């Protein structure tokens, strides 16, 4: 006997990247964390948190962070809703927009949590394949006519940014809401934020996990026209963002100099790492994120993954048909990338 809905009994839970034990000397290049520390100003704020911030409930809309994000982006704060990471916002979207007779569409391969959230809510999914260049299949997604369409840009695990013109084309052709998941946008050459102003059905998601080195803080936000924000607010948890995250995040997002400096270093390392991998016969897909999708020579990605793991280096291998011969590698510091390359060269011998 099960106490759960049949859809939960058969659900395959989302599988996050492996987490090494605390204190272990593993080189962790599998979950796209930022290789550099957070803003010093944010860390100082964390050390100075007042006890009352723990005793009292936080602001229900994380107002301090919302005002800071709005100021940085040059928009009104009523265009923003804050979440416990962008995953929390994705859950709000599924609860408020999709349904048993209101399908979700997305191109694949992409962030697998989209599929998991749909299964949790018993929402029909329409998965439209990318080609090998990861060009957005606009026609297929538009033809799906889904209540909710999600496009990650830059996409994970491919790393490519979707052109704003393709996203605008899709937004004008889909009858439902288009969500543009910009988790990695700070590493990219552009963004689609202006589409929230041009299109009443577009929502852009952002997170501080990657570009601001705050994956452990769990803080993200959505930008959309106030009518869409109002719908999301109806289904969010009462106090979904804690006081510490809101305070530290507010300082971190205002420290734009720090963010620009670290993302610039990672982008430079990304290009160097891509060239070095190509030099040892790896296929490397173009990336505008803080990771690379690569195919080892011979295509035995699982063996390379296992070999690296045996040498204390974690990368991401996906047990999916379209990705079985590929690895996703987070860009580390130059020293970490050199350690990775030496290990790969040893495995190639």
C-alpha positions, 0 to 999 in steps of 0.5 A: 500500500502506498500513501502517495499519488500514483504519479509520485510512486512512479516519479523519477526524482531529480538527480543533482550532481554528486556532493563530496563529503565535507573536508574531502580534497575533490576537485568539483567541476560537476555542478557549475558553482562559481570558482571564486568567492562571493563579494567581500561586501556580501560576506561582511554583511553575513558576519554582521547579521543582527539577532533580530533577523533570526528571531523575526519572520522575514519580509514576505516579498524579500523587499530589501533584495527586490528593491536592490535587484530593481535598482541594478536592472533599472526596472520597478520593483513590482516587476520582480518576485523573489524565490528560494533559488530559481528552482522555487520560482519554477515550482511556482510557475508549474503550480500557477500556470500548468495543469492536467490539461495545460501542458508544458513545452521545452526543447531537449536536452535541457535542465532536467528539473523541468521534466521532474516538476511536470511529473510532480504536478501531473502536467503533460510535457511536449519535448521538442528536440534540439539539433546537434547545433542546439538551434532553438526549434521555434516552429516545434515549440510554437506548434505545441501551443503549450500553456507554459513554454520554458527555454534556458538561455544559455542552455544547460548542458549545451551552454549556447545562448538563444538569440533574442530574435528567436525568443521574440519570435517564439513569444509572439507565436505561443498562446501561453507564457514563455519563461526564459531561464537565464541562470547563466546569463552573466557569462553570456554576451547578451540577455533577453530581459527587454522582452519582458517589456515588449511581450506581456507573456514573457517571464525571465528567471535569474539566480545568484547561484552562478555569477554571484558565487551564492549557490549555498544561499539559495536566492533567485528572482523572476522579472515580468509584467506586474500582472504575471508577478501577481499570479506567481505571488498567489502560489508562493510560500508565505515566507519563501526567502529567509532574512539572511538570504535577502540581506546578503543577496541585496548587497551581493547584487549591488556589488556589480564590480565584483560580479563583472570581475569574476565573470570576466575571469571565468569567461577568459578561462572558459575560452582557454580551456576549450582550446586546450580540450580541442588540442587533445581531440575533444569536441567542444560545443560553443558556450556562453555559460560557466561550463563546457559540453564536450565529447571525448575522442572515441565518445566513451564519456562514461569511462572518462567520467569514471577515470576522472572520479578515480583521480578525485575530479568530478564532472557531470555525465548524463545517462540520457540517450542524446548525451551519453557520449558527452560530459559537462565540465564546469570551468574552474580557476586556471589552476583547477583547469590545468589539473583537469587537463593533466588528468585527461591527458593521462587517461588518453595514454 
